[in-house]
């Protein structure tokens, strides 16, 4: 796939003929320096953006072919997004933030949604924060709430864009462990990061530079110190 943003001349090439296959049920880290195309790649996979050229298939769905209404419905049920800056609505309680995707997609009744929100908040370790506003929570607690919200509709794919970028090292470690646990529960987890430590917990690391894939390495390959290199 290729992604070109409008600009001077022929525009800015954010991704240049990238071709990758990401295994289901694994933790994949997308790494690279700022401007390498990491966030662009994840936005395309999550259906937040559309490629200039090429195609995107997620779990058998041709995402690039969906119109806006079908794309929104597909994303709401199939992709959970975790943002670097949490993006929790400040006027809603933590539980209400988690219930929001369920309300948008009408996946649960109000009573079921509240019970599910409580269950998810317990799963990420902040059940006691359910009735507080996000501003009353620490950064790590807000990120856990954002992960609970991403799990609201039980999507098979969880996408996180720099989820530990604003957290201290100890809190970041616990958030990474939480994301890693999701793969053991059958989820596919895709994380954008520039932190090399991510390679310790990821099953696979895809490295981008200047909009191209310059390396794809599995944990087994990294342990054997014989990385597979693929060019997009």
N, C-alpha and C positions, 0 to 999 in steps of 0.2 A: 504494500500500500504506500501511497505517496500523499503527503499533506503539504499544501502550499498556501501560505497566508498572503493576502493582498499587501502590496507595498511598492516601493520604488522599483522600476524596471520590471522584471518578471516575477517579483514577489519574494517572500522569504520561504525557503524550503525547510520545513520543520522536520519532516520525515522523508527520506529518499529511498524509495523502492524497498521498504522493509518487508521481509517475509519471515514470520516465525510461527511456530506451533507451541502452544502452552498446554501442558498436560493437565487434565481435570483431576481434582482431588489433591493438588499439590500446592505448596507455598512457593510462589515465584517472585523474586525480587528483580525490579527493573532499576538498574543503576547507571550512573553517568553524571558528568558535571552539569551545572546549570546551563540551560540552552541546548542540551544534547538531544532533546526530543522525548524525554521520559513522560512528562505529564500529557503531552500530545498523544502519545501512544496509548496511554491508559484511558484518556477521554474518548478515543476512537473505539477501543474495545468495550467501554461501558455504554456506548451509544450517546454520549454527551455531545460529541462532535461527529462530523461525517468526513470521510476521506475525499480528497480531490480526485484521486484515481485509485483503483484497486477495490478489493472486497474484504469484508470482515465477517467471519463465521464464528458464532459462539454457541456451543451446544447444539449444533444443527440448524440454528437460525441465521439466515442471511441478514445480518443487522443493517447493512448499508442499503438494503432494498426496502426497509420499512418506512412508511410515511410517518409524519410527526405524531399522529394520534396512536398508531400502533407501536411506534417506538417508545412513547411514554408508558404505554401499558406494559410492553415487554420489559423495559428497564425497571419499572416499579415492582414487578414480581420476580425478576431474575437477577438483579444487580443491587447489592448493598454498597453504598459509597461512604467512606470515612475520610473526612477532610482534615487538613493540617490544622486549621483554625476552628475545628469542631462544628461550626455552623449550627449550633443549637439556637432555637428561637428563644430570645431572652424573656418574653412575657409568658411563656408556658412552663409548667413544671417539668422536671426531668421525665416523669412518667408520661406526661402529655406529649413531649417531644418524641418519645419512643412509639407512642400510639399513632402519631401523625401519618406515617406511610401506610398503616393499616386502614386508616380512614380514607386516604386518597384512593387506594386500590380496592376498597370495600372487601377486604379479605376476611375480616372478622366482624362480628357484631360488637357494639360498644362494650358490653360486659366481657366478652371474650378478649377484646383488645386490651382492656385494663388488666385482666388476669395474665395475659401473655406478656405485657409490659413488665409486670411485677416479676414474672418468671425470668425474663431476659436480664433485668437489672440484678437479680440474684445471681444469675449465671456469670455476670461480669464483676460481681463483688461489690455492688453499691445499692443493694436493695433498700438500705436505710436512708438513701438520698432521694427516693422516688418523689416525694411531695415538695422538694425544694426547687427554687429557681436555679438555672445554670450558674448565675453569678455567685451563688453560695458555695459552689464546688471548686475544688482545686483543679489545676490543668489536667492532671492524670485522671481524676474522676470524670471531668467533662469528656475526655477522650473515651473512657469506658462507656459513658452514656451514648456517645456517638456510635460506638461499635454495637451497642444494644439496639439502637435505632436502625443501623444497617442490617441487622438480623431480623427486623420486625416481620417481614413477609416471608421469612425462611428462604432467601434466595440462594441458588447454588454457587453464585460468584460474589465474592467480597473484594472490593477494590479500595485501596487506601493510598492516598497521595501524601507522602511525607508525614505519616501519622505520629512520628516521634520527634519531629523537628522543633517543637516548642516545649519539650519535656526534659526534666533533668535525667541523668543517666539511669538512676535506679528505677524511676517511674517508666522510662522508655523501655527498660528491660522487661518490666511486668506487662506492658502493652504488647511487646513482641511475643512474649510467651502466650498471651491470650490469643493473638492472631494465629500463632502456630497451633494452638489447641483446636482451632476451628477446622484445620485440615484433617486432624484426627477424627473429627466429627463428620467428615465427608465433604466439607466445603472446599472450593477452589479459591485460594487467596492470592491476590496480585498486589504487590506493594511497590510504590515508587519511592526511591530513597537515594541519597548521595552518601549514606553512612556505610562504610565498609563492614561494620559489625553485623549488618544484616545477613551477610553471607554465612554466618554461623548457624542461623536458624532456617534459612531458605533451602528448599529442596533443589531449586534451580536459580541461577543468576544469569540474567540477560543484561549485557553491557552495551550502552549506546554511546556514540560519539559523533557529533555533527550530523545527527539525523540518520545514522546508519547503525545497524547491529554489527558490533566488532567482536563480540564473544558471547557464547552461550555455554555455561558450565553447570553441570549437576554437582550435587554434594559429593557423590562418589568420585567424580572426576577430580574435584578439588582436593579430596583426600589423597588421591593418587598422584596429584601434581601434574596431571596430563590433561589440561583443559582443551575441550573441543572448540575450535574457532570457526565461526560462520560469518560470512559477509553478506549484507543485504543488498 
